[in-house]
Amino acid sequence: QVELLESGGASVQAGGSLRLSCAASGYIYSRRCIGWFRQAPGKEREGVASIYNDGSTYYADSVKGRFTISQDNDQNTTYLQMNSLKPEDAAMYYCAATLYCSSASWARLDRYNYWGHGTQVVVSS
């Protein structure tokens, strides 16, 4: 069983930055993919970024160049650095874990076995 705990959500003005954290505990597999997803009110949950433990990273087109996903394997923590935030980035952000991801699968919600409870990001214009 893997438990995921997100933190770092806050209210910021457009153009600002935030860093979200996803701390994993429980049984940590040597091979794993951690993804960040978001869901705004009235919208479907969508993939934001994922990182596989071989270092491969994947991003949604809407966040490329602004968001960076990274990992601290010693602390089993995955980060999402969000810069140049826009009002449309406002959402509940979730991290999720699975054993494997690729460019074809990283954004598929059904591929992830474990989910955190989310952290809220508010971006005001």
C-alpha positions in Angstrom: 0.0 0.0 0.0 1.3 3.4 -1.0 0.1 6.6 0.6 0.5 10.0 -1.0 0.2 13.3 0.7 0.1 16.6 -1.3 1.0 20.0 0.2 2.0 23.5 -1.0 -1.3 24.6 -2.4 -2.1 28.3 -1.8 -3.7 31.4 -3.2 -1.5 33.5 -5.5 -1.8 36.2 -8.0 -1.4 35.6 -11.7 2.3 35.5 -12.7 3.2 34.1 -9.3 4.8 30.8 -8.4 4.1 27.8 -6.2 5.8 24.5 -5.5 3.7 21.6 -4.7 5.0 18.5 -2.9 3.9 14.9 -2.9 5.3 12.8 -0.1 5.0 9.0 -0.6 5.0 6.5 2.2 4.2 2.9 2.7 5.7 0.4 0.3 7.8 2.3 -2.2 8.4 0.4 -5.4 11.8 0.7 -7.0 10.1 1.3 -10.3 7.4 3.9 -10.2 5.8 6.8 -11.9 4.4 9.8 -10.1 2.0 12.0 -11.8 0.4 15.4 -11.0 -3.2 15.9 -12.1 -5.6 18.7 -11.6 -9.4 19.2 -11.6 -11.1 22.6 -11.8 -14.8 22.9 -10.8 -17.0 21.5 -13.5 -14.1 20.1 -15.5 -12.6 16.7 -15.8 -9.5 15.7 -14.1 -6.5 16.2 -16.4 -2.9 15.2 -16.4 -0.4 18.0 -15.7 3.0 16.2 -15.5 4.5 12.9 -14.6 8.0 11.6 -13.9 9.3 8.1 -14.2 12.1 6.8 -12.0 14.4 6.6 -15.0 14.2 10.4 -15.2 11.7 10.7 -18.0 9.3 13.5 -17.7 6.0 14.3 -19.4 4.0 17.5 -19.5 0.7 18.7 -20.7 1.1 21.3 -23.5 -0.7 23.9 -21.4 2.1 23.9 -18.8 5.2 23.2 -20.8 7.8 25.8 -20.1 6.1 27.0 -17.0 5.9 23.9 -14.7 8.7 21.5 -13.8 8.3 18.1 -12.1 11.2 16.7 -10.1 11.9 14.1 -7.5 13.9 13.7 -4.3 14.3 9.9 -4.2 15.9 9.9 -0.8 12.8 11.5 0.7 10.3 9.8 -1.6 9.0 13.2 -2.5 7.9 14.5 -5.9 7.7 18.2 -6.6 5.8 20.4 -9.1 7.3 23.8 -9.5 4.7 26.1 -11.1 5.8 29.4 -12.5 4.0 32.1 -14.4 0.7 30.9 -13.0 -2.5 31.8 -14.9 -6.0 31.9 -13.6 -6.8 28.8 -15.7 -4.2 26.9 -13.6 -6.5 27.2 -10.6 -7.7 23.7 -9.5 -7.4 21.0 -7.0 -4.0 19.3 -7.6 -3.6 15.6 -7.0 -0.6 13.4 -7.1 -0.9 9.8 -8.1 1.4 6.7 -8.4 1.7 3.8 -10.7 4.5 1.4 -11.6 5.1 2.6 -15.1 4.3 5.5 -17.5 5.3 6.5 -21.0 4.5 9.2 -23.4 1.4 7.3 -24.4 0.1 6.5 -20.9 1.3 9.2 -18.5 -1.9 11.2 -18.5 -4.3 8.3 -18.3 -6.1 8.4 -15.0 -7.0 4.7 -15.1 -3.3 3.8 -15.1 -2.7 5.1 -11.7 -3.3 2.9 -8.7 -2.8 5.3 -5.8 -4.1 8.9 -5.3 -3.6 11.6 -2.8 -6.4 13.8 -1.5 -5.3 16.9 -3.2 -4.1 20.4 -2.5 -5.9 23.5 -3.6 -4.4 26.1 -5.9 -6.1 29.4 -6.4 -4.9 32.0 -8.9 -6.4 35.4 -9.0 -6.1 37.8 -11.9 
